[in-house]
Amino acid sequence: MYAIIETGSKQYRVTPGDKVKIETIEGEKGKALTFKALWSAKDENGGTQGGTVTAEILRQFRGPKILVFKKRPKKGYKKLQGHRQNLTEILVKEIK
């Protein structure tokens, strides 16, 4: 059984027992969360709309550093910028 949830303007395909890294959601480790399922299915043959997905927060952390480098040839222009995204890791418990 799987479901599709939306959080942080992104959609994720989840099944019970999955560990998913999503954009930051406020809460401490062990807090229970409920997401509205956009779509859920018991098998590949058919599915239903709606339902809920229950999850638990495992940890709050920062993702890897991403470097953005811009350069204009023959102009002497170079720009280096770094970014680290705040993330939350959740454990999907149940799909209803």
mmCIF file as gemmi writes it, N, C-alpha and C atoms, coordinates in Angstrom:
data_model
loop_
_atom_site.group_PDB
_atom_site.id
_atom_site.type_symbol
_atom_site.label_atom_id
_atom_site.label_alt_id
_atom_site.label_comp_id
_atom_site.label_asym_id
_atom_site.label_entity_id
_atom_site.label_seq_id
_atom_site.pdbx_PDB_ins_code
_atom_site.Cartn_x
_atom_site.Cartn_y
_atom_site.Cartn_z
_atom_site.occupancy
_atom_site.B_iso_or_equiv
_atom_site.pdbx_formal_charge
_atom_site.auth_seq_id
_atom_site.auth_asym_id
_atom_site.pdbx_PDB_model_num
ATOM 1 N N . MET Axp A 1 ? 0.849 -1.177 0 1 0 ? 1 A 1
ATOM 2 C CA . MET Axp A 1 ? 0 0 0 1 0 ? 1 A 1
ATOM 3 C C . MET Axp A 1 ? 0.891 1.236 0 1 0 ? 1 A 1
ATOM 4 N N . TYR Axp A 2 ? 0.501 2.212 -0.799 1 0 ? 2 A 1
ATOM 5 C CA . TYR Axp A 2 ? 1.258 3.453 -0.844 1 0 ? 2 A 1
ATOM 6 C C . TYR Axp A 2 ? 0.31 4.632 -0.978 1 0 ? 2 A 1
ATOM 7 N N . ALA Axp A 3 ? 0.865 5.829 -0.748 1 0 ? 3 A 1
ATOM 8 C CA . ALA Axp A 3 ? 0.083 7.053 -0.865 1 0 ? 3 A 1
ATOM 9 C C . ALA Axp A 3 ? 0.985 8.162 -1.385 1 0 ? 3 A 1
ATOM 10 N N . ILE Axp A 4 ? 0.369 9.204 -1.891 1 0 ? 4 A 1
ATOM 11 C CA . ILE Axp A 4 ? 1.097 10.385 -2.332 1 0 ? 4 A 1
ATOM 12 C C . ILE Axp A 4 ? 0.68 11.535 -1.426 1 0 ? 4 A 1
ATOM 13 N N . ILE Axp A 5 ? 1.678 12.148 -0.77 1 0 ? 5 A 1
ATOM 14 C CA . ILE Axp A 5 ? 1.403 13.28 0.125 1 0 ? 5 A 1
ATOM 15 C C . ILE Axp A 5 ? 2.076 14.529 -0.435 1 0 ? 5 A 1
ATOM 16 N N . GLU Axp A 6 ? 1.609 15.693 0.012 1 0 ? 6 A 1
ATOM 17 C CA . GLU Axp A 6 ? 2.189 16.958 -0.41 1 0 ? 6 A 1
ATOM 18 C C . GLU Axp A 6 ? 2.578 17.752 0.822 1 0 ? 6 A 1
ATOM 19 N N . THR Axp A 7 ? 3.828 18.201 0.849 1 0 ? 7 A 1
ATOM 20 C CA . THR Axp A 7 ? 4.305 19.07 1.914 1 0 ? 7 A 1
ATOM 21 C C . THR Axp A 7 ? 5.448 19.915 1.365 1 0 ? 7 A 1
ATOM 22 N N . GLY Axp A 8 ? 5.479 21.178 1.73 1 0 ? 8 A 1
ATOM 23 C CA . GLY Axp A 8 ? 6.52 22.068 1.229 1 0 ? 8 A 1
ATOM 24 C C . GLY Axp A 8 ? 6.46 22.258 -0.272 1 0 ? 8 A 1
ATOM 25 N N . SER Axp A 9 ? 5.273 22.241 -0.852 1 0 ? 9 A 1
ATOM 26 C CA . SER Axp A 9 ? 5.042 22.383 -2.295 1 0 ? 9 A 1
ATOM 27 C C . SER Axp A 9 ? 5.696 21.279 -3.115 1 0 ? 9 A 1
ATOM 28 N N . LYS Axp A 10 ? 5.948 20.131 -2.489 1 0 ? 10 A 1
ATOM 29 C CA . LYS Axp A 10 ? 6.5 18.974 -3.188 1 0 ? 10 A 1
ATOM 30 C C . LYS Axp A 10 ? 5.645 17.761 -2.872 1 0 ? 10 A 1
ATOM 31 N N . GLN Axp A 11 ? 5.607 16.807 -3.789 1 0 ? 11 A 1
ATOM 32 C CA . GLN Axp A 11 ? 4.831 15.592 -3.585 1 0 ? 11 A 1
ATOM 33 C C . GLN Axp A 11 ? 5.776 14.411 -3.389 1 0 ? 11 A 1
ATOM 34 N N . TYR Axp A 12 ? 5.408 13.51 -2.472 1 0 ? 12 A 1
ATOM 35 C CA . TYR Axp A 12 ? 6.219 12.347 -2.141 1 0 ? 12 A 1
ATOM 36 C C . TYR Axp A 12 ? 5.362 11.09 -2.189 1 0 ? 12 A 1
ATOM 37 N N . ARG Axp A 13 ? 5.919 10.015 -2.737 1 0 ? 13 A 1
ATOM 38 C CA . ARG Axp A 13 ? 5.258 8.708 -2.743 1 0 ? 13 A 1
ATOM 39 C C . ARG Axp A 13 ? 5.79 7.952 -1.535 1 0 ? 13 A 1
ATOM 40 N N . VAL Axp A 14 ? 4.9 7.583 -0.602 1 0 ? 14 A 1
ATOM 41 C CA . VAL Axp A 14 ? 5.321 6.96 0.649 1 0 ? 14 A 1
ATOM 42 C C . VAL Axp A 14 ? 4.59 5.639 0.88 1 0 ? 14 A 1
ATOM 43 N N . THR Axp A 15 ? 5.252 4.744 1.582 1 0 ? 15 A 1
ATOM 44 C CA . THR Axp A 15 ? 4.657 3.498 2.037 1 0 ? 15 A 1
ATOM 45 C C . THR Axp A 15 ? 4.954 3.37 3.521 1 0 ? 15 A 1
ATOM 46 N N . PRO Axp A 16 ? 4.187 2.588 4.274 1 0 ? 16 A 1
ATOM 47 C CA . PRO Axp A 16 ? 4.467 2.425 5.698 1 0 ? 16 A 1
ATOM 48 C C . PRO Axp A 16 ? 5.889 1.886 5.914 1 0 ? 16 A 1
ATOM 49 N N . GLY Axp A 17 ? 6.609 2.522 6.841 1 0 ? 17 A 1
ATOM 50 C CA . GLY Axp A 17 ? 7.982 2.133 7.134 1 0 ? 17 A 1
ATOM 51 C C . GLY Axp A 17 ? 9.027 2.96 6.405 1 0 ? 17 A 1
ATOM 52 N N . ASP Axp A 18 ? 8.62 3.826 5.468 1 0 ? 18 A 1
ATOM 53 C CA . ASP Axp A 18 ? 9.561 4.668 4.729 1 0 ? 18 A 1
ATOM 54 C C . ASP Axp A 18 ? 10.115 5.774 5.607 1 0 ? 18 A 1
ATOM 55 N N . LYS Axp A 19 ? 11.398 6.105 5.391 1 0 ? 19 A 1
ATOM 56 C CA . LYS Axp A 19 ? 12.012 7.292 5.986 1 0 ? 19 A 1
ATOM 57 C C . LYS Axp A 19 ? 12.131 8.307 4.858 1 0 ? 19 A 1
ATOM 58 N N . VAL Axp A 20 ? 11.529 9.492 5.046 1 0 ? 20 A 1
ATOM 59 C CA . VAL Axp A 20 ? 11.474 10.496 3.998 1 0 ? 20 A 1
ATOM 60 C C . VAL Axp A 20 ? 12.072 11.796 4.521 1 0 ? 20 A 1
ATOM 61 N N . LYS Axp A 21 ? 12.905 12.451 3.697 1 0 ? 21 A 1
ATOM 62 C CA . LYS Axp A 21 ? 13.486 13.748 4.039 1 0 ? 21 A 1
ATOM 63 C C . LYS Axp A 21 ? 12.656 14.818 3.352 1 0 ? 21 A 1
ATOM 64 N N . ILE Axp A 22 ? 12.014 15.684 4.15 1 0 ? 22 A 1
ATOM 65 C CA . ILE Axp A 22 ? 11.141 16.73 3.624 1 0 ? 22 A 1
ATOM 66 C C . ILE Axp A 22 ? 11.626 18.079 4.119 1 0 ? 22 A 1
ATOM 67 N N . GLU Axp A 23 ? 11.068 19.163 3.583 1 0 ? 23 A 1
ATOM 68 C CA . GLU Axp A 23 ? 11.412 20.49 4.072 1 0 ? 23 A 1
ATOM 69 C C . GLU Axp A 23 ? 10.987 20.623 5.527 1 0 ? 23 A 1
ATOM 70 N N . THR Axp A 24 ? 11.618 21.536 6.231 1 0 ? 24 A 1
ATOM 71 C CA . THR Axp A 24 ? 11.449 21.658 7.676 1 0 ? 24 A 1
ATOM 72 C C . THR Axp A 24 ? 9.995 21.823 8.098 1 0 ? 24 A 1
ATOM 73 N N . ILE Axp A 25 ? 9.622 21.022 9.095 1 0 ? 25 A 1
ATOM 74 C CA . ILE Axp A 25 ? 8.332 21.135 9.775 1 0 ? 25 A 1
ATOM 75 C C . ILE Axp A 25 ? 8.643 21.323 11.249 1 0 ? 25 A 1
ATOM 76 N N . GLU Axp A 26 ? 8.002 22.295 11.878 1 0 ? 26 A 1
ATOM 77 C CA . GLU Axp A 26 ? 8.247 22.564 13.296 1 0 ? 26 A 1
ATOM 78 C C . GLU Axp A 26 ? 7.831 21.374 14.145 1 0 ? 26 A 1
ATOM 79 N N . GLY Axp A 27 ? 8.64 21.045 15.128 1 0 ? 27 A 1
ATOM 80 C CA . GLY Axp A 27 ? 8.317 19.962 16.04 1 0 ? 27 A 1
ATOM 81 C C . GLY Axp A 27 ? 9.573 19.275 16.541 1 0 ? 27 A 1
ATOM 82 N N . GLU Axp A 28 ? 9.436 18.603 17.672 1 0 ? 28 A 1
ATOM 83 C CA . GLU Axp A 28 ? 10.561 17.899 18.267 1 0 ? 28 A 1
ATOM 84 C C . GLU Axp A 28 ? 10.577 16.449 17.804 1 0 ? 28 A 1
ATOM 85 N N . LYS Axp A 29 ? 11.67 15.774 18.125 1 0 ? 29 A 1
ATOM 86 C CA . LYS Axp A 29 ? 11.818 14.357 17.81 1 0 ? 29 A 1
ATOM 87 C C . LYS Axp A 29 ? 10.729 13.566 18.518 1 0 ? 29 A 1
ATOM 88 N N . GLY Axp A 30 ? 10.062 12.674 17.799 1 0 ? 30 A 1
ATOM 89 C CA . GLY Axp A 30 ? 9.013 11.842 18.374 1 0 ? 30 A 1
ATOM 90 C C . GLY Axp A 30 ? 7.608 12.391 18.205 1 0 ? 30 A 1
ATOM 91 N N . LYS Axp A 31 ? 7.471 13.624 17.735 1 0 ? 31 A 1
ATOM 92 C CA . LYS Axp A 31 ? 6.141 14.225 17.549 1 0 ? 31 A 1
ATOM 93 C C . LYS Axp A 31 ? 5.417 13.536 16.39 1 0 ? 31 A 1
ATOM 94 N N . ALA Axp A 32 ? 4.132 13.254 16.567 1 0 ? 32 A 1
ATOM 95 C CA . ALA Axp A 32 ? 3.318 12.623 15.525 1 0 ? 32 A 1
ATOM 96 C C . ALA Axp A 32 ? 2.766 13.686 14.575 1 0 ? 32 A 1
ATOM 97 N N . LEU Axp A 33 ? 2.765 13.371 13.285 1 0 ? 33 A 1
ATOM 98 C CA . LEU Axp A 33 ? 2.238 14.261 12.255 1 0 ? 33 A 1
ATOM 99 C C . LEU Axp A 33 ? 1.173 13.543 11.449 1 0 ? 33 A 1
ATOM 100 N N . THR Axp A 34 ? 0.25 14.308 10.894 1 0 ? 34 A 1
ATOM 101 C CA . THR Axp A 34 ? -0.766 13.757 10.018 1 0 ? 34 A 1
ATOM 102 C C . THR Axp A 34 ? -0.77 14.555 8.721 1 0 ? 34 A 1
ATOM 103 N N . PHE Axp A 35 ? -0.655 13.85 7.605 1 0 ? 35 A 1
ATOM 104 C CA . PHE Axp A 35 ? -0.698 14.47 6.283 1 0 ? 35 A 1
ATOM 105 C C . PHE Axp A 35 ? -1.938 14.002 5.555 1 0 ? 35 A 1
ATOM 106 N N . LYS Axp A 36 ? -2.499 14.883 4.736 1 0 ? 36 A 1
ATOM 107 C CA . LYS Axp A 36 ? -3.63 14.505 3.892 1 0 ? 36 A 1
ATOM 108 C C . LYS Axp A 36 ? -3.061 13.817 2.651 1 0 ? 36 A 1
ATOM 109 N N . ALA Axp A 37 ? -3.56 12.639 2.349 1 0 ? 37 A 1
ATOM 110 C CA . ALA Axp A 37 ? -3.098 11.905 1.171 1 0 ? 37 A 1
ATOM 111 C C . ALA Axp A 37 ? -3.837 12.413 -0.06 1 0 ? 37 A 1
ATOM 112 N N . LEU Axp A 38 ? -3.086 12.79 -1.092 1 0 ? 38 A 1
ATOM 113 C CA . LEU Axp A 38 ? -3.705 13.214 -2.347 1 0 ? 38 A 1
ATOM 114 C C . LEU Axp A 38 ? -4.282 12.016 -3.087 1 0 ? 38 A 1
ATOM 115 N N . TRP Axp A 39 ? -3.592 10.874 -2.931 1 0 ? 39 A 1
ATOM 116 C CA . TRP Axp A 39 ? -3.993 9.657 -3.614 1 0 ? 39 A 1
ATOM 117 C C . TRP Axp A 39 ? -3.403 8.475 -2.864 1 0 ? 39 A 1
ATOM 118 N N . SER Axp A 40 ? -4.16 7.396 -2.746 1 0 ? 40 A 1
ATOM 119 C CA . SER Axp A 40 ? -3.634 6.204 -2.075 1 0 ? 40 A 1
ATOM 120 C C . SER Axp A 40 ? -4.118 4.959 -2.804 1 0 ? 40 A 1
ATOM 121 N N . ALA Axp A 41 ? -3.345 3.861 -2.672 1 0 ? 41 A 1
ATOM 122 C CA . ALA Axp A 41 ? -3.685 2.621 -3.369 1 0 ? 41 A 1
ATOM 123 C C . ALA Axp A 41 ? -3.23 1.432 -2.553 1 0 ? 41 A 1
ATOM 124 N N . LYS Axp A 42 ? -3.99 0.343 -2.656 1 0 ? 42 A 1
ATOM 125 C CA . LYS Axp A 42 ? -3.599 -0.9 -1.996 1 0 ? 42 A 1
ATOM 126 C C . LYS Axp A 42 ? -2.68 -1.707 -2.894 1 0 ? 42 A 1
ATOM 127 N N . ASP Axp A 43 ? -2.854 -1.616 -4.198 1 0 ? 43 A 1
ATOM 128 C CA . ASP Axp A 43 ? -1.992 -2.314 -5.142 1 0 ? 43 A 1
ATOM 129 C C . ASP Axp A 43 ? -1.906 -1.487 -6.416 1 0 ? 43 A 1
ATOM 130 N N . GLU Axp A 44 ? -1.299 -2.018 -7.431 1 0 ? 44 A 1
ATOM 131 C CA . GLU Axp A 44 ? -1.097 -1.28 -8.682 1 0 ? 44 A 1
ATOM 132 C C . GLU Axp A 44 ? -2.358 -1.194 -9.541 1 0 ? 44 A 1
ATOM 133 N N . ASN Axp A 45 ? -3.407 -1.953 -9.223 1 0 ? 45 A 1
ATOM 134 C CA . ASN Axp A 45 ? -4.594 -2.014 -10.085 1 0 ? 45 A 1
ATOM 135 C C . ASN Axp A 45 ? -5.545 -0.838 -9.93 1 0 ? 45 A 1
ATOM 136 N N . GLY Axp A 46 ? -5.586 -0.234 -8.758 1 0 ? 46 A 1
ATOM 137 C CA . GLY Axp A 46 ? -6.528 0.856 -8.576 1 0 ? 46 A 1
ATOM 138 C C . GLY Axp A 46 ? -6.212 1.642 -7.328 1 0 ? 46 A 1
ATOM 139 N N . GLY Axp A 47 ? -6.866 2.773 -7.172 1 0 ? 47 A 1
ATOM 140 C CA . GLY Axp A 47 ? -6.589 3.606 -6.019 1 0 ? 47 A 1
ATOM 141 C C . GLY Axp A 47 ? -7.78 4.452 -5.651 1 0 ? 47 A 1
ATOM 142 N N . THR Axp A 48 ? -7.646 5.154 -4.54 1 0 ? 48 A 1
ATOM 143 C CA . THR Axp A 48 ? -8.696 6.04 -4.071 1 0 ? 48 A 1
ATOM 144 C C . THR Axp A 48 ? -8.1 7.393 -3.767 1 0 ? 48 A 1
ATOM 145 N N . GLN Axp A 49 ? -8.921 8.409 -3.842 1 0 ? 49 A 1
ATOM 146 C CA . GLN Axp A 49 ? -8.457 9.74 -3.489 1 0 ? 49 A 1
ATOM 147 C C . GLN Axp A 49 ? -8.739 9.988 -2.023 1 0 ? 49 A 1
ATOM 148 N N . GLY Axp A 50 ? -7.901 10.812 -1.416 1 0 ? 50 A 1
ATOM 149 C CA . GLY Axp A 50 ? -8.101 11.168 -0.023 1 0 ? 50 A 1
ATOM 150 C C . GLY Axp A 50 ? -7.439 10.193 0.924 1 0 ? 50 A 1
ATOM 151 N N . GLY Axp A 51 ? -7.78 10.308 2.191 1 0 ? 51 A 1
ATOM 152 C CA . GLY Axp A 51 ? -7.174 9.485 3.227 1 0 ? 51 A 1
ATOM 153 C C . GLY Axp A 51 ? -6.158 10.293 4.018 1 0 ? 51 A 1
ATOM 154 N N . THR Axp A 52 ? -5.552 9.643 5.002 1 0 ? 52 A 1
ATOM 155 C CA . THR Axp A 52 ? -4.553 10.307 5.823 1 0 ? 52 A 1
ATOM 156 C C . THR Axp A 52 ? -3.322 9.422 5.974 1 0 ? 52 A 1
ATOM 157 N N . VAL Axp A 53 ? -2.202 10.078 6.196 1 0 ? 53 A 1
ATOM 158 C CA . VAL Axp A 53 ? -0.936 9.399 6.432 1 0 ? 53 A 1
ATOM 159 C C . VAL Axp A 53 ? -0.408 9.876 7.777 1 0 ? 53 A 1
ATOM 160 N N . THR Axp A 54 ? -0.097 8.928 8.665 1 0 ? 54 A 1
ATOM 161 C CA . THR Axp A 54 ? 0.434 9.252 9.983 1 0 ? 54 A 1
ATOM 162 C C . THR Axp A 54 ? 1.94 9.013 9.967 1 0 ? 54 A 1
ATOM 163 N N . ALA Axp A 55 ? 2.698 9.983 10.51 1 0 ? 55 A 1
ATOM 164 C CA . ALA Axp A 55 ? 4.154 9.88 10.511 1 0 ? 55 A 1
ATOM 165 C C . ALA Axp A 55 ? 4.7 10.402 11.836 1 0 ? 55 A 1
ATOM 166 N N . GLU Axp A 56 ? 5.987 10.129 12.064 1 0 ? 56 A 1
ATOM 167 C CA . GLU Axp A 56 ? 6.66 10.556 13.284 1 0 ? 56 A 1
ATOM 168 C C . GLU Axp A 56 ? 7.969 11.239 12.891 1 0 ? 56 A 1
ATOM 169 N N . ILE Axp A 57 ? 8.31 12.337 13.58 1 0 ? 57 A 1
ATOM 170 C CA . ILE Axp A 57 ? 9.552 13.051 13.308 1 0 ? 57 A 1
ATOM 171 C C . ILE Axp A 57 ? 10.722 12.268 13.9 1 0 ? 57 A 1
ATOM 172 N N . LEU Axp A 58 ? 11.721 11.976 13.069 1 0 ? 58 A 1
ATOM 173 C CA . LEU Axp A 58 ? 12.914 11.277 13.534 1 0 ? 58 A 1
ATOM 174 C C . LEU Axp A 58 ? 14.018 12.252 13.924 1 0 ? 58 A 1
ATOM 175 N N . ARG Axp A 59 ? 14.241 13.284 13.079 1 0 ? 59 A 1
ATOM 176 C CA . ARG Axp A 59 ? 15.286 14.269 13.389 1 0 ? 59 A 1
ATOM 177 C C . ARG Axp A 59 ? 15.124 15.511 12.537 1 0 ? 59 A 1
ATOM 178 N N . GLN Axp A 60 ? 15.695 16.612 13.044 1 0 ? 60 A 1
ATOM 179 C CA . GLN Axp A 60 ? 15.798 17.877 12.315 1 0 ? 60 A 1
ATOM 180 C C . GLN Axp A 60 ? 17.273 18.037 11.962 1 0 ? 60 A 1
ATOM 181 N N . PHE Axp A 61 ? 17.589 18.335 10.713 1 0 ? 61 A 1
ATOM 182 C CA . PHE Axp A 61 ? 18.987 18.465 10.326 1 0 ? 61 A 1
ATOM 183 C C . PHE Axp A 61 ? 19.115 19.382 9.115 1 0 ? 61 A 1
ATOM 184 N N . ARG Axp A 62 ? 20.366 19.646 8.725 1 0 ? 62 A 1
ATOM 185 C CA . ARG Axp A 62 ? 20.635 20.452 7.542 1 0 ? 62 A 1
ATOM 186 C C . ARG Axp A 62 ? 21.234 19.563 6.466 1 0 ? 62 A 1
ATOM 187 N N . GLY Axp A 63 ? 20.793 19.766 5.243 1 0 ? 63 A 1
ATOM 188 C CA . GLY Axp A 63 ? 21.259 18.97 4.12 1 0 ? 63 A 1
ATOM 189 C C . GLY Axp A 63 ? 22.687 19.331 3.721 1 0 ? 63 A 1
ATOM 190 N N . PRO Axp A 64 ? 23.207 18.674 2.696 1 0 ? 64 A 1
ATOM 191 C CA . PRO Axp A 64 ? 24.574 18.96 2.252 1 0 ? 64 A 1
ATOM 192 C C . PRO Axp A 64 ? 24.684 20.345 1.635 1 0 ? 64 A 1
ATOM 193 N N . LYS Axp A 65 ? 25.9 20.898 1.685 1 0 ? 65 A 1
ATOM 194 C CA . LYS Axp A 65 ? 26.126 22.216 1.121 1 0 ? 65 A 1
ATOM 195 C C . LYS Axp A 65 ? 26.158 22.128 -0.399 1 0 ? 65 A 1
ATOM 196 N N . ILE Axp A 66 ? 25.435 23.032 -1.035 1 0 ? 66 A 1
ATOM 197 C CA . ILE Axp A 66 ? 25.395 23.123 -2.492 1 0 ? 66 A 1
ATOM 198 C C . ILE Axp A 66 ? 26.097 24.414 -2.886 1 0 ? 66 A 1
ATOM 199 N N . LEU Axp A 67 ? 27.074 24.32 -3.779 1 0 ? 67 A 1
ATOM 200 C CA . LEU Axp A 67 ? 27.8 25.502 -4.238 1 0 ? 67 A 1
ATOM 201 C C . LEU Axp A 67 ? 27.25 25.96 -5.582 1 0 ? 67 A 1
ATOM 202 N N . VAL Axp A 68 ? 26.991 27.263 -5.684 1 0 ? 68 A 1
ATOM 203 C CA . VAL Axp A 68 ? 26.52 27.871 -6.925 1 0 ? 68 A 1
ATOM 204 C C . VAL Axp A 68 ? 27.639 28.79 -7.403 1 0 ? 68 A 1
ATOM 205 N N . PHE Axp A 69 ? 28.238 28.471 -8.537 1 0 ? 69 A 1
ATOM 206 C CA . PHE Axp A 69 ? 29.358 29.239 -9.073 1 0 ? 69 A 1
ATOM 207 C C . PHE Axp A 69 ? 28.957 29.844 -10.408 1 0 ? 69 A 1
ATOM 208 N N . LYS Axp A 70 ? 29.149 31.16 -10.525 1 0 ? 70 A 1
ATOM 209 C CA . LYS Axp A 70 ? 28.84 31.852 -11.77 1 0 ? 70 A 1
ATOM 210 C C . LYS Axp A 70 ? 30.108 32.54 -12.266 1 0 ? 70 A 1
ATOM 211 N N . LYS Axp A 71 ? 30.334 32.483 -13.577 1 0 ? 71 A 1
ATOM 212 C CA . LYS Axp A 71 ? 31.512 33.109 -14.162 1 0 ? 71 A 1
ATOM 213 C C . LYS Axp A 71 ? 31.187 33.604 -15.565 1 0 ? 71 A 1
ATOM 214 N N . ARG Axp A 72 ? 31.664 34.768 -15.882 1 0 ? 72 A 1
ATOM 215 C CA . ARG Axp A 72 ? 31.54 35.311 -17.235 1 0 ? 72 A 1
ATOM 216 C C . ARG Axp A 72 ? 32.934 35.293 -17.867 1 0 ? 72 A 1
ATOM 217 N N . PRO Axp A 73 ? 33.092 34.556 -18.952 1 0 ? 73 A 1
ATOM 218 C CA . PRO Axp A 73 ? 34.424 34.501 -19.553 1 0 ? 73 A 1
ATOM 219 C C . PRO Axp A 73 ? 34.893 35.866 -20.066 1 0 ? 73 A 1
ATOM 220 N N . LYS Axp A 74 ? 36.178 36.147 -19.893 1 0 ? 74 A 1
ATOM 221 C CA . LYS Axp A 74 ? 36.855 37.354 -20.395 1 0 ? 74 A 1
ATOM 222 C C . LYS Axp A 74 ? 36.37 38.641 -19.742 1 0 ? 74 A 1
ATOM 223 N N . LYS Axp A 75 ? 35.563 38.566 -18.692 1 0 ? 75 A 1
ATOM 224 C CA . LYS Axp A 75 ? 35.035 39.774 -18.052 1 0 ? 75 A 1
ATOM 225 C C . LYS Axp A 75 ? 35.556 39.958 -16.62 1 0 ? 75 A 1
ATOM 226 N N . GLY Axp A 76 ? 36.175 38.907 -16.062 1 0 ? 76 A 1
ATOM 227 C CA . GLY Axp A 76 ? 36.69 39.014 -14.695 1 0 ? 76 A 1
ATOM 228 C C . GLY Axp A 76 ? 35.596 38.905 -13.642 1 0 ? 76 A 1
ATOM 229 N N . TYR Axp A 77 ? 34.452 38.362 -14.014 1 0 ? 77 A 1
ATOM 230 C CA . TYR Axp A 77 ? 33.331 38.224 -13.078 1 0 ? 77 A 1
ATOM 231 C C . TYR Axp A 77 ? 33.259 36.791 -12.566 1 0 ? 77 A 1
ATOM 232 N N . LYS Axp A 78 ? 33.364 36.644 -11.252 1 0 ? 78 A 1
ATOM 233 C CA . LYS Axp A 78 ? 33.193 35.34 -10.607 1 0 ? 78 A 1
ATOM 234 C C . LYS Axp A 78 ? 32.367 35.552 -9.354 1 0 ? 78 A 1
ATOM 235 N N . LYS Axp A 79 ? 31.446 34.62 -9.1 1 0 ? 79 A 1
ATOM 236 C CA . LYS Axp A 79 ? 30.609 34.706 -7.906 1 0 ? 79 A 1
ATOM 237 C C . LYS Axp A 79 ? 30.408 33.295 -7.367 1 0 ? 79 A 1
ATOM 238 N N . LEU Axp A 80 ? 30.667 33.1 -6.087 1 0 ? 80 A 1
ATOM 239 C CA . LEU Axp A 80 ? 30.492 31.804 -5.445 1 0 ? 80 A 1
ATOM 240 C C . LEU Axp A 80 ? 29.516 31.975 -4.292 1 0 ? 80 A 1
ATOM 241 N N . GLN Axp A 81 ? 28.483 31.155 -4.275 1 0 ? 81 A 1
ATOM 242 C CA . GLN Axp A 81 ? 27.468 31.241 -3.236 1 0 ? 81 A 1
ATOM 243 C C . GLN Axp A 81 ? 27.148 29.83 -2.761 1 0 ? 81 A 1
ATOM 244 N N . GLY Axp A 82 ? 26.985 29.66 -1.452 1 0 ? 82 A 1
ATOM 245 C CA . GLY Axp A 82 ? 26.659 28.357 -0.892 1 0 ? 82 A 1
ATOM 246 C C . GLY Axp A 82 ? 25.248 28.344 -0.31 1 0 ? 82 A 1
ATOM 247 N N . HIS Axp A 83 ? 24.675 27.142 -0.196 1 0 ? 83 A 1
ATOM 248 C CA . HIS Axp A 83 ? 23.329 27.001 0.365 1 0 ? 83 A 1
ATOM 249 C C . HIS Axp A 83 ? 23.214 25.659 1.064 1 0 ? 83 A 1
ATOM 250 N N . ARG Axp A 84 ? 22.593 25.663 2.258 1 0 ? 84 A 1
ATOM 251 C CA . ARG Axp A 84 ? 22.283 24.415 2.97 1 0 ? 84 A 1
ATOM 252 C C . ARG Axp A 84 ? 20.815 24.479 3.368 1 0 ? 84 A 1
ATOM 253 N N . GLN Axp A 85 ? 20.035 23.498 2.934 1 0 ? 85 A 1
ATOM 254 C CA . GLN Axp A 85 ? 18.603 23.465 3.2 1 0 ? 85 A 1
ATOM 255 C C . GLN Axp A 85 ? 18.325 22.816 4.552 1 0 ? 85 A 1
ATOM 256 N N . ASN Axp A 86 ? 17.416 23.399 5.328 1 0 ? 86 A 1
ATOM 257 C CA . ASN Axp A 86 ? 16.958 22.775 6.565 1 0 ? 86 A 1
ATOM 258 C C . ASN Axp A 86 ? 15.96 21.677 6.214 1 0 ? 86 A 1
ATOM 259 N N . LEU Axp A 87 ? 16.144 20.485 6.786 1 0 ? 87 A 1
ATOM 260 C CA . LEU Axp A 87 ? 15.31 19.336 6.461 1 0 ? 87 A 1
ATOM 261 C C . LEU Axp A 87 ? 14.79 18.662 7.724 1 0 ? 87 A 1
ATOM 262 N N . THR Axp A 88 ? 13.719 17.895 7.566 1 0 ? 88 A 1
ATOM 263 C CA . THR Axp A 88 ? 13.153 17.063 8.618 1 0 ? 88 A 1
ATOM 264 C C . THR Axp A 88 ? 13.037 15.651 8.073 1 0 ? 88 A 1
ATOM 265 N N . GLU Axp A 89 ? 13.498 14.677 8.85 1 0 ? 89 A 1
ATOM 266 C CA . GLU Axp A 89 ? 13.357 13.284 8.45 1 0 ? 89 A 1
ATOM 267 C C . GLU Axp A 89 ? 12.175 12.697 9.208 1 0 ? 89 A 1
ATOM 268 N N . ILE Axp A 90 ? 11.235 12.082 8.462 1 0 ? 90 A 1
ATOM 269 C CA . ILE Axp A 90 ? 10.049 11.503 9.09 1 0 ? 90 A 1
ATOM 270 C C . ILE Axp A 90 ? 9.996 10.003 8.803 1 0 ? 90 A 1
ATOM 271 N N . LEU Axp A 91 ? 9.325 9.28 9.662 1 0 ? 91 A 1
ATOM 272 C CA . LEU Axp A 91 ? 9.084 7.851 9.496 1 0 ? 91 A 1
ATOM 273 C C . LEU Axp A 91 ? 7.578 7.667 9.303 1 0 ? 91 A 1
ATOM 274 N N . VAL Axp A 92 ? 7.173 7.114 8.174 1 0 ? 92 A 1
ATOM 275 C CA . VAL Axp A 92 ? 5.761 6.912 7.875 1 0 ? 92 A 1
ATOM 276 C C . VAL Axp A 92 ? 5.281 5.69 8.658 1 0 ? 92 A 1
ATOM 277 N N . LYS Axp A 93 ? 4.268 5.896 9.505 1 0 ? 93 A 1
ATOM 278 C CA . LYS Axp A 93 ? 3.749 4.819 10.358 1 0 ? 93 A 1
ATOM 279 C C . LYS Axp A 93 ? 2.593 4.073 9.718 1 0 ? 93 A 1
ATOM 280 N N . GLU Axp A 94 ? 1.609 4.848 9.206 1 0 ? 94 A 1
ATOM 281 C CA . GLU Axp A 94 ? 0.357 4.218 8.787 1 0 ? 94 A 1
ATOM 282 C C . GLU Axp A 94 ? -0.318 5.033 7.694 1 0 ? 94 A 1
ATOM 283 N N . ILE Axp A 95 ? -1.032 4.336 6.809 1 0 ? 95 A 1
ATOM 284 C CA . ILE Axp A 95 ? -1.841 4.963 5.772 1 0 ? 95 A 1
ATOM 285 C C . ILE Axp A 95 ? -3.272 4.498 5.952 1 0 ? 95 A 1
ATOM 286 N N . LYS Axp A 96 ? -4.203 5.439 6.072 1 0 ? 96 A 1
ATOM 287 C CA . LYS Axp A 96 ? -5.617 5.094 6.249 1 0 ? 96 A 1
ATOM 288 C C . LYS Axp A 96 ? -6.421 5.589 5.068 1 0 ? 96 A 1
